[in-house]
Amino acid sequence: MAPDLPLQASTLPPAQPKYTLRGHTAQVHAVRFLRRNSRLLTGDADGWIILWNVPIKRPVAVWRAHPQTILGVGVWGKGDEKIITHGRDNKLHVWQIRQEDETSLSKILPIEETTIERRAPWLLHSLDVNALNFCTFAMCPVPSLNQSTEESILVAVPGINDGAITITSLPSQTRVASIPPIAGINTGMLMALRLHHASTSLTVLAGYESGHVALFRTPSSGQTWKPSYVAKAHAQPVLSLDLALGLRACFSSSADAIIARHTLDASTEPALLKTKHAGQQSLVVRSDERVLATAGWDGRVRVYGTRGGMTELAVLKWHKEGCYAAAFADVLDEGEQLQGDESLARQGDEAEITTTAMTVSQRREANSAKTHWLAAGSKDGKVSLWDIY
C-alpha cells in the first residue's frame, strides 16, 4: 500500500480575488499566462479565446478559435508570439499574435452582442488530431542549435486506440513517435499528458481513465515504447497531472479525493494525500516548484505545498459554481525582473515618451510581472485573479 500523508488545515484568513475578468458566456476550460505575466489566455466551452492585458485587465484579442469546446491552450516561440489552441473539433491550431498585432484585432467580448465580424489572428498551422475524449494536448520545445531557424516543438495528443499516444513535431507536422497502450493493463481512455525534452531524451507522463499514471522515456534505437513506471494511484479517472523536475517528481489529481506524488527516479509507490475533496482538476505546479494548485468541482481553488506532507496552504473560495482551470504566473527572479524593467525603459526612450500616463503604464506592467498571480476559470464564465505567496 502507498503511504498516506497527513492533511493539515490551513490557518490563513480567507483570501479574496484581486480582480475578476468577465467576458465569457460559457464555462472556462483553459487559462494560461504568457509574455512575462503581462497577458492571460482564456478559452471556453463555446470555442472562444480571449487574450487579456493583465496590467489593465482588458482584452486585447478576442476570436472564436474552434466551433466547439476549447480543451487547452499553449504558447510557442520567442516572445510567446505563437498561440496554440486545441478544440473538440479534432483540430489543433497555431495562431500568430505579435504584440504589434494586438491593435488590429477584435476586442469585442463574447458577452457583448455585435453584428461586427471579429477578426481572427493569422492561422499559421492546423493539425488534425483525435479529440474523442477530453484530454488536451501536451507540448515541449526542442531547442535549436541554429538560432536563425524556427524553434520546433513536440506535441502529444491521444491516439485513435484507447490509451495510445501520438507525438508530432511542429512546424514540420512530422509524426515522431507512437506510444501504444500499456500491455496487460486496461487503462481505458487517456485523460492527461505532460512532456519534457532534455538533450536527446523525451519524457512522457500520462494519466488514464483507470486511475493509472505512467512514465515513458525515449527507448533505445529499434525498441518500442514501454513505461518505466506505472502506478494505480487513483480509484477514479485521472483529471490532471504536472511535472516538478527540480523535485524529481510529478503530481496527479483525480475525480476521487486523492492528490498523488510520484517519484521520477525510482519505481516506488506514490505518496497519497487524501484531501476529502473529490474532483480536483487542472493541477498545476508553480515555476518555482514550491506550491501547486487545483481547480475544484466544488468551486474552490486549493493551494498545496509540494514538499513533505503536501500541506494544504489555502482554500480560495469565491466562485459559486465549479472551477475547471487554473494557472500560475511565472515567478521571475531579480535578473528577469530587471531585464523586463530595462526593456520597458528602452521602449519609452525610443518613443521619446515623457508623459506621466505612459510612465504609470510602464510601472503597472512591471508590477504585474512581479505579482504571484493565480488565475482560476469557472463554470460561471468568470476568471478570478489571486495574488498569493
HELIX and SHEET records of a PDB file:
HELIX    1   1 LYS A   78  ASP A   80  5                                   3    
HELIX    2   2 GLN A   99  SER A  104  5                                   6    
HELIX    3   3 LEU A  245  LEU A  247  5                                   3    
HELIX    4   4 GLU A  334  GLU A  350  1                                  17    
HELIX    5   5 THR A  356  LYS A  370  1                                  15    
SHEET    1   A 5 ASP A   4  LEU A   5  0                                        
SHEET    2   A 5 ALA A 271  LYS A 274  1                                        
SHEET    3   A 5 ILE A 258  THR A 263 -1                                        
SHEET    4   A 5 ALA A 249  SER A 254 -1                                        
SHEET    5   A 5 VAL A 238  ALA A 244 -1                                        
SHEET    1   B 4 TYR A  19  ARG A  22  0                                        
SHEET    2   B 4 LYS A 382  ASP A 387 -1                                        
SHEET    3   B 4 TRP A 373  SER A 378 -1                                        
SHEET    4   B 4 CYS A 323  PHE A 328 -1                                        
SHEET    1   C 4 VAL A  28  LEU A  34  0                                        
SHEET    2   C 4 ARG A  39  ASP A  44 -1                                        
SHEET    3   C 4 TRP A  48  ASN A  53 -1                                        
SHEET    4   C 4 ARG A  58  ARG A  64 -1                                        
SHEET    1   D 4 ILE A  70  TRP A  76  0                                        
SHEET    2   D 4 LYS A  82  GLY A  87 -1                                        
SHEET    3   D 4 LYS A  91  GLN A  96 -1                                        
SHEET    4   D 4 TRP A 122  ASP A 128 -1                                        
SHEET    1   E 4 ALA A 138  VAL A 142  0                                        
SHEET    2   E 4 SER A 152  PRO A 158 -1                                        
SHEET    3   E 4 ILE A 165  LEU A 170 -1                                        
SHEET    4   E 4 THR A 174  ILE A 179 -1                                        
SHEET    1   F 4 LEU A 190  ALA A 198  0                                        
SHEET    2   F 4 SER A 201  TYR A 208 -1                                        
SHEET    3   F 4 HIS A 212  ARG A 217 -1                                        
SHEET    4   F 4 PRO A 227  LYS A 232 -1                                        
SHEET    1   G 4 GLN A 280  VAL A 285  0                                        
SHEET    2   G 4 VAL A 291  GLY A 296 -1                                        
SHEET    3   G 4 ARG A 300  GLY A 305 -1                                        
SHEET    4   G 4 GLU A 312  LYS A 317 -1                                        
END                                                                             
